[in-house]
Amino acid sequence: MTDDTKELIKEVRHLREELRQIREVVNSLVQIVMEMDEFEDEPEFPSLPGSQSPPSFNN
């Protein structure tokens, strides 16, 4: 193999490793977003017992 070929092989290996690391980061970010989405489905405040609408103070 020529020196150019060896250098290209080395660069391809390096790029594959970088790509693997980027995939791990993206997977972690997707997992975080999915977990955050689960929390958004839960109400921030409990609903009022016996009524679905909040009380009106301007009657």
N, CA, C and O of each residue as an XYZ file, in Angstrom:
236
protein
N       0.841     -1.179      0.000
C       0.000      0.000      0.000
C       0.890      1.248      0.000
O       1.977      1.276      0.578
N       0.392      2.238     -0.652
C       1.136      3.490     -0.694
C       0.850      4.289      0.579
O      -0.081      3.985      1.324
N       1.656      5.296      0.806
C       1.458      6.150      1.978
C       0.121      6.883      1.915
O      -0.531      7.085      2.940
N      -0.284      7.279      0.713
C      -1.576      7.955      0.557
C      -2.731      7.045      0.963
O      -3.671      7.479      1.629
N      -2.653      5.796      0.561
C      -3.702      4.828      0.898
C      -3.747      4.597      2.400
O      -4.827      4.543      2.989
N      -2.594      4.463      3.016
C      -2.543      4.270      4.470
C      -3.124      5.481      5.196
O      -3.853      5.335      6.178
N      -2.804      6.650      4.718
C      -3.320      7.875      5.332
C      -4.840      7.960      5.177
O      -5.537      8.367      6.107
N      -5.348      7.581      4.020
C      -6.796      7.585      3.801
C      -7.501      6.574      4.708
O      -8.565      6.864      5.254
N      -6.921      5.417      4.866
C      -7.489      4.389      5.740
C      -7.527      4.896      7.180
O      -8.512      4.696      7.891
N      -6.463      5.544      7.597
C      -6.399      6.104      8.944
C      -7.478      7.173      9.130
O      -8.144      7.213     10.164
N      -7.645      8.024      8.143
C      -8.654      9.086      8.222
C     -10.068      8.499      8.248
O     -10.921      8.981      8.994
N     -10.319      7.480      7.455
C     -11.638      6.831      7.446
C     -11.931      6.232      8.822
O     -13.053      6.356      9.314
N     -10.969      5.600      9.439
C     -11.161      5.027     10.787
C     -11.474      6.123     11.795
O     -12.344      5.976     12.654
N     -10.747      7.219     11.670
C     -10.977      8.345     12.576
C     -12.397      8.901     12.388
O     -13.096      9.166     13.366
N     -12.810      9.070     11.155
C     -14.151      9.591     10.871
C     -15.236      8.633     11.352
O     -16.278      9.075     11.836
N     -15.009      7.353     11.226
C     -15.989      6.369     11.719
C     -16.138      6.477     13.234
O     -17.246      6.378     13.762
N     -15.028      6.680     13.928
C     -15.082      6.829     15.381
C     -15.831      8.107     15.754
O     -16.641      8.104     16.682
N     -15.570      9.180     15.048
C     -16.299     10.424     15.310
C     -17.794     10.251     15.050
O     -18.625     10.731     15.821
N     -18.123      9.578     13.984
C     -19.527      9.328     13.664
C     -20.196      8.495     14.757
O     -21.343      8.757     15.121
N     -19.502      7.511     15.273
C     -20.033      6.687     16.367
C     -20.316      7.551     17.592
O     -21.352      7.400     18.240
N     -19.396      8.451     17.903
C     -19.590      9.331     19.056
C     -20.757     10.285     18.843
O     -21.525     10.543     19.770
N     -20.893     10.802     17.647
C     -22.012     11.695     17.339
C     -23.335     10.946     17.466
O     -24.311     11.499     17.974
N     -23.379      9.719     17.018
C     -24.606      8.911     17.142
C     -24.974      8.723     18.606
O     -26.150      8.793     18.961
N     -23.980      8.485     19.462
C     -24.252      8.322     20.890
C     -24.843      9.596     21.479
O     -25.785      9.543     22.269
N     -24.285     10.742     21.091
C     -24.792     12.022     21.589
C     -26.223     12.247     21.109
O     -27.083     12.648     21.894
N     -26.482     11.994     19.845
C     -27.829     12.181     19.296
C     -28.814     11.245     20.002
O     -29.918     11.662     20.352
N     -28.430     10.007     20.209
C     -29.315      9.063     20.908
C     -29.619      9.540     22.325
O     -30.753      9.427     22.791
N     -28.612     10.070     23.006
C     -28.825     10.595     24.355
C     -29.781     11.775     24.335
O     -30.669     11.872     25.181
N     -29.604     12.674     23.370
C     -30.485     13.834     23.270
C     -31.923     13.424     22.956
O     -32.865     13.984     23.516
N     -32.090     12.466     22.077
C     -33.433     11.977     21.748
C     -34.083     11.377     22.990
O     -35.267     11.596     23.245
N     -33.315     10.631     23.751
C     -33.846     10.026     24.970
C     -34.271     11.100     25.974
O     -35.313     10.967     26.616
N     -33.479     12.153     26.111
C     -33.825     13.243     27.027
C     -35.113     13.920     26.576
O     -35.984     14.202     27.400
N     -35.243     14.182     25.292
C     -36.442     14.836     24.772
C     -37.668     13.951     24.986
O     -38.737     14.442     25.348
N     -37.514     12.664     24.764
C     -38.642     11.747     24.967
C     -39.061     11.732     26.432
O     -40.254     11.691     26.730
N     -38.098     11.765     27.350
C     -38.424     11.785     28.773
C     -39.121     13.091     29.141
O     -40.060     13.091     29.937
N     -38.673     14.193     28.571
C     -39.313     15.482     28.841
C     -40.743     15.482     28.327
O     -41.628     16.054     28.962
N     -40.979     14.851     27.190
C     -42.308     14.776     26.607
C     -43.256     14.004     27.527
O     -44.440     14.330     27.610
N     -42.747     12.996     28.208
C     -43.574     12.227     29.140
C     -44.054     13.117     30.279
O     -45.197     12.994     30.720
N     -43.200     14.008     30.758
C     -43.578     14.890     31.859
C     -44.573     15.944     31.418
O     -45.393     16.380     32.226
N     -44.532     16.365     30.174
C     -45.469     17.376     29.686
C     -46.886     16.837     29.602
O     -47.839     17.616     29.624
N     -47.046     15.534     29.508
C     -48.368     14.937     29.443
C     -49.084     15.007     30.789
O     -50.311     14.928     30.844
N     -48.326     15.153     31.869
C     -48.915     15.222     33.197
C     -49.344     16.654     33.483
O     -48.623     17.590     33.138
N     -50.507     16.844     34.111
C     -50.934     18.214     34.431
C     -50.022     18.831     35.484
O     -49.537     18.141     36.381
N     -49.794     20.137     35.366
C     -48.942     20.811     36.341
C     -49.663     20.987     37.666
O     -49.037     20.967     38.725
N     -50.995     21.163     37.608
C     -51.778     21.355     38.817
C     -52.889     20.314     38.826
O     -53.427     19.967     37.774
N     -53.229     19.822     39.992
C     -54.318     18.830     40.037
C     -55.646     19.491     39.677
O     -55.861     20.673     39.943
N     -56.522     18.711     39.074
C     -57.842     19.251     38.709
C     -58.677     19.434     39.971
O     -58.442     18.781     40.987
N     -59.636     20.314     39.889
C     -60.494     20.584     41.032
C     -61.474     19.435     41.221
O     -62.066     18.956     40.254
N     -61.645     18.997     42.444
C     -62.573     17.871     42.669
C     -64.020     18.298     42.414
O     -64.441     19.366     42.859
N     -64.767     17.479     41.712
C     -66.189     17.703     41.476
C     -66.495     18.724     40.405
O     -67.665     18.955     40.100
N     -65.496     19.335     39.831
C     -65.749     20.352     38.808
C     -64.624     20.310     37.786
O     -63.457     20.144     38.140
N     -64.977     20.461     36.535
C     -63.976     20.486     35.471
C     -63.572     21.905     35.116
O     -62.588     22.103     34.403
N     -64.317     22.905     35.603
C     -63.983     24.283     35.293
C     -63.544     25.006     36.565
O     -64.021     24.687     37.654
N     -62.647     25.968     36.437
C     -62.199     26.705     37.619
C     -63.307     27.606     38.144
O     -64.209     27.971     37.390
N     -63.258     27.969     39.407
C     -64.307     28.844     39.967
C     -64.256     30.228     39.322
O     -63.189     30.707     38.938
N     -65.421     30.861     39.208
C     -65.515     32.181     38.631
C     -65.664     33.194     39.763
O     -66.546     33.046     40.610
N     -64.821     34.211     39.788
C     -64.854     35.208     40.840
C     -65.537     36.499     40.396
O     -65.728     37.404     41.209
N     -65.900     36.597     39.141
C     -66.515     37.808     38.613
C     -67.991     37.579     38.289
O     -68.408     37.814     37.154
N     -68.767     37.139     39.226
C     -70.191     36.878     38.982
C     -71.009     38.103     39.144
O     -72.227     38.059     38.974
